[in-house]
Amino acid sequence: MVSKQKILIVDDDENIADLISLYLTKECYETKMVYNGEDALTEVEQFKPDLILLDLMLPGIDGYQVCREVRKSHNTPIIMLSAKGETFDKVLGLELGADDYLIKPFETKELVARVKAVLRRTQSAAPAPVKEEKSSQIIELPDLVINMANYSVICFGKALEMPPKELELLFFLASSPNQVFTREQLLDNIWGYEYIGDTRTVDVHIKRIREKIKESPHWALDTVWGIGYKFVTK
């Protein structure tokens, strides 16, 4: 029997948490509800969720700090839930490592759709490696090795912690060196046509990648102003 995917619901409003759990249970997900940041961090280790729905306004440790702590050791997908709809709040959440951001109040159908979309991306992020295709899953450059077979990045001899979408974005750009991609093209290829979001998501992930990899004399991740991005080999 295939085990159910597990979703951790973190919201201090028990009524909202119950409603979310009800709809996700109908979609055959296993859910667990907690109502504060401390319990959330505990359940990340014990429940081992496949996805976290994380409210930002929590008592004690808030959602931003929970996200920051989870990202220190886990790549578990996180969808932030918040009544804060300002661009600053969305960008901050994405910069801390969230995979999506949903503004309250939201339609439960939209929430379920986003959960499915994020989990699809996560599942497709780690295909079983096939020996004959191994070379096509690895990009080796001076000072940089990107391996999609085991989802690893080695830069200047050091293994980097990189969430799936950051790695996929880097691999996609590096697979077509010196080719310019618009933000819309990158959204379509990495996040998928069903992604409900805007192009700022790409900018945030590029920023996080640049913070992790140091530019080499042999390659660089360049911005093409007004258009998008390209991975340049020198």
C-alpha positions as CSV (number, residue, x, y, z in Angstrom):
1,M,0.0,0.0,0.0
2,V,1.3,3.4,-0.9
3,S,1.7,5.6,2.2
4,K,-0.2,8.9,2.4
5,Q,1.7,12.1,2.0
6,K,1.9,13.9,5.4
7,I,1.1,17.6,5.8
8,L,1.9,19.5,9.0
9,I,-0.6,22.4,9.6
10,V,0.7,25.1,11.8
11,D,-1.9,27.8,12.7
12,D,-2.8,29.3,16.1
13,D,-6.5,29.5,15.0
14,E,-7.8,26.0,15.7
15,N,-10.9,26.6,13.5
16,I,-8.8,27.4,10.5
17,A,-6.5,24.5,11.2
18,D,-9.5,22.1,11.5
19,L,-11.0,23.4,8.2
20,I,-7.7,22.9,6.3
21,S,-7.2,19.5,7.8
22,L,-10.8,18.5,6.8
23,Y,-10.2,19.4,3.1
24,L,-6.8,17.8,2.9
25,T,-8.0,14.6,4.6
26,K,-10.7,14.4,1.9
27,E,-7.9,14.6,-0.7
28,C,-6.3,11.5,1.1
29,Y,-3.5,13.4,2.8
30,E,-2.5,12.6,6.4
31,T,-2.5,15.7,8.5
32,K,-1.3,16.8,11.9
33,M,-2.2,20.1,13.5
34,V,-0.1,22.2,15.9
35,Y,-0.8,25.7,17.2
36,N,2.6,27.3,18.0
37,G,6.1,27.5,16.6
38,E,7.8,25.4,19.3
39,D,5.5,22.4,18.6
40,A,5.9,22.9,14.9
41,L,9.7,22.5,15.2
42,T,9.2,19.4,17.3
43,E,6.8,17.8,14.8
44,V,9.1,18.5,11.8
45,E,11.5,16.0,13.4
46,Q,8.9,13.5,14.8
47,F,6.0,13.6,12.2
48,K,8.5,14.1,9.3
49,P,5.9,15.9,7.0
50,D,6.1,16.0,3.2
51,L,4.9,19.6,3.3
52,I,4.3,22.3,5.9
53,L,1.5,24.8,5.9
54,L,2.8,27.6,8.1
55,D,0.9,30.5,9.5
56,L,3.2,33.6,10.1
57,M,1.4,35.1,13.2
58,L,2.1,32.4,15.8
59,P,2.6,32.8,19.6
60,G,6.2,32.5,20.8
61,I,8.3,31.6,17.8
62,D,6.6,33.2,14.7
63,G,6.3,31.6,11.3
64,Y,9.3,33.5,9.9
65,Q,11.6,32.0,12.6
66,V,10.1,28.6,12.2
67,C,10.9,28.7,8.5
68,R,14.4,29.9,9.2
69,E,15.0,27.0,11.7
70,V,13.5,24.3,9.4
71,R,15.7,25.5,6.5
72,K,18.8,25.0,8.5
73,S,18.5,21.2,8.2
74,H,15.5,20.3,6.0
75,N,14.3,21.0,2.4
76,T,10.7,20.2,3.3
77,P,8.4,22.3,1.1
78,I,6.8,25.2,3.0
79,I,3.7,27.2,2.1
80,M,3.3,30.3,4.2
81,L,-0.2,31.4,5.2
82,S,-0.6,35.1,6.2
83,A,-3.1,38.0,6.3
84,K,-0.1,40.1,5.3
85,G,-0.4,40.8,1.6
86,E,2.3,43.4,1.2
87,T,5.1,42.6,-1.3
88,F,7.7,43.0,1.4
89,D,6.1,40.2,3.5
90,K,5.9,37.9,0.5
91,V,9.5,38.5,-0.6
92,L,10.7,38.0,3.0
93,G,8.9,34.7,3.2
94,L,10.4,33.5,0.0
95,E,13.9,34.7,0.9
96,L,13.7,32.7,4.1
97,G,13.0,29.6,2.1
98,A,9.3,29.3,1.6
99,D,8.1,27.6,-1.6
100,D,4.8,29.5,-1.8
101,Y,2.9,32.2,0.0
102,L,-0.9,32.3,0.3
103,I,-2.8,35.3,1.6
104,K,-5.7,34.9,4.1
105,P,-8.6,34.7,3.6
106,F,-8.2,32.1,0.9
107,E,-10.4,29.6,-0.9
108,T,-9.9,26.1,0.3
109,K,-9.9,24.9,-3.3
110,E,-6.9,27.2,-4.1
111,L,-5.1,26.0,-1.0
112,V,-5.5,22.4,-2.1
113,A,-4.4,23.2,-5.6
114,R,-1.3,24.9,-4.3
115,V,-0.5,22.0,-2.0
116,K,-0.8,19.5,-5.0
117,A,1.3,21.8,-7.2
118,V,4.1,22.1,-4.7
119,L,4.1,18.4,-3.9
120,R,4.1,17.5,-7.6
121,R,7.2,19.7,-8.1
122,T,8.9,18.0,-5.1
123,Q,8.1,14.5,-6.4
124,S,9.3,15.3,-9.9
125,A,12.5,16.9,-8.4
126,A,14.0,13.5,-7.6
127,P,13.6,11.0,-10.4
128,A,15.2,7.7,-10.0
129,P,18.6,7.9,-11.6
130,V,19.1,5.8,-14.8
131,K,22.7,4.7,-15.6
132,E,22.4,5.4,-19.3
133,E,21.2,9.0,-18.6
134,K,23.6,9.7,-15.8
135,S,25.7,12.1,-17.9
136,S,22.7,14.2,-18.8
137,Q,21.9,14.6,-15.1
138,I,25.4,16.0,-14.2
139,I,26.9,19.3,-15.2
140,E,30.6,19.5,-14.5
141,L,32.4,22.9,-14.8
142,P,35.6,24.3,-13.3
143,D,34.8,24.9,-9.6
144,L,31.1,23.7,-10.0
145,V,29.4,20.3,-10.2
146,I,25.6,20.1,-10.4
147,N,24.2,16.6,-10.0
148,M,20.5,16.0,-10.6
149,A,20.9,12.3,-10.0
150,N,21.4,12.8,-6.3
151,Y,20.4,16.5,-6.0
152,S,23.8,17.8,-4.9
153,V,25.8,20.9,-5.7
154,I,29.6,21.1,-5.1
155,C,31.1,24.6,-5.5
156,F,34.8,25.1,-5.1
157,G,35.1,21.7,-3.6
158,K,32.4,22.4,-0.9
159,A,29.0,20.6,-0.9
160,L,26.2,23.2,-0.7
161,E,22.8,22.9,1.0
162,M,20.3,23.9,-1.8
163,P,16.5,23.4,-1.8
164,P,15.1,21.5,-4.8
165,K,13.8,24.5,-6.8
166,E,17.1,26.4,-6.4
167,L,19.0,23.4,-7.6
168,E,16.6,22.9,-10.5
169,L,16.8,26.5,-11.5
170,L,20.6,26.5,-11.5
171,F,20.7,23.2,-13.4
172,F,18.3,24.5,-16.0
173,L,20.2,27.7,-16.7
174,A,23.6,25.9,-16.6
175,S,22.3,23.3,-19.1
176,S,21.9,26.0,-21.7
177,P,25.0,28.2,-21.2
178,N,24.9,31.8,-22.6
179,Q,21.2,31.4,-23.4
180,V,18.9,34.1,-22.1
181,F,15.7,33.0,-20.4
182,T,12.8,35.4,-19.4
183,R,11.4,35.1,-15.9
184,E,8.2,33.7,-17.5
185,Q,10.1,31.0,-19.2
186,L,11.8,30.1,-16.0
187,L,8.5,30.0,-14.1
188,D,7.1,27.7,-16.8
189,N,10.0,25.3,-16.8
190,I,10.8,25.1,-13.1
191,W,7.5,25.8,-11.4
192,G,5.2,24.6,-14.1
193,Y,2.3,26.2,-16.0
194,E,-0.1,25.6,-13.1
195,Y,2.0,27.7,-10.7
196,I,0.0,30.5,-9.2
197,G,2.5,33.3,-8.5
198,D,4.5,36.1,-10.1
199,T,7.9,36.6,-11.6
200,R,9.4,38.0,-8.3
201,T,9.6,34.3,-7.3
202,V,12.4,33.8,-9.9
203,D,14.3,36.9,-8.6
204,V,14.2,35.7,-5.0
205,H,15.5,32.3,-5.9
206,I,18.3,33.7,-8.1
207,K,19.3,35.9,-5.2
208,R,19.5,32.9,-2.9
209,I,21.5,30.9,-5.4
210,R,24.0,33.8,-5.8
211,E,24.4,34.0,-2.0
212,K,25.5,30.3,-2.0
213,I,27.7,30.0,-5.0
214,K,30.8,32.2,-5.5
215,E,31.4,33.6,-9.0
216,S,34.1,31.8,-10.8
217,P,36.5,33.1,-13.5
218,H,35.0,30.4,-15.7
219,W,31.3,31.0,-15.2
220,A,28.7,33.4,-13.8
221,L,25.0,33.8,-13.2
222,D,24.1,37.0,-15.0
223,T,21.1,39.3,-15.0
224,V,20.0,40.5,-18.4
225,W,18.2,43.7,-17.5
226,G,14.6,44.0,-18.6
227,I,14.6,40.4,-19.8
228,G,15.7,37.7,-17.4
229,Y,18.8,35.6,-16.6
230,K,21.5,33.6,-18.2
231,F,24.3,31.3,-17.1
232,V,27.5,32.5,-18.7
233,T,30.5,30.4,-19.4
234,K,33.8,32.2,-20.0
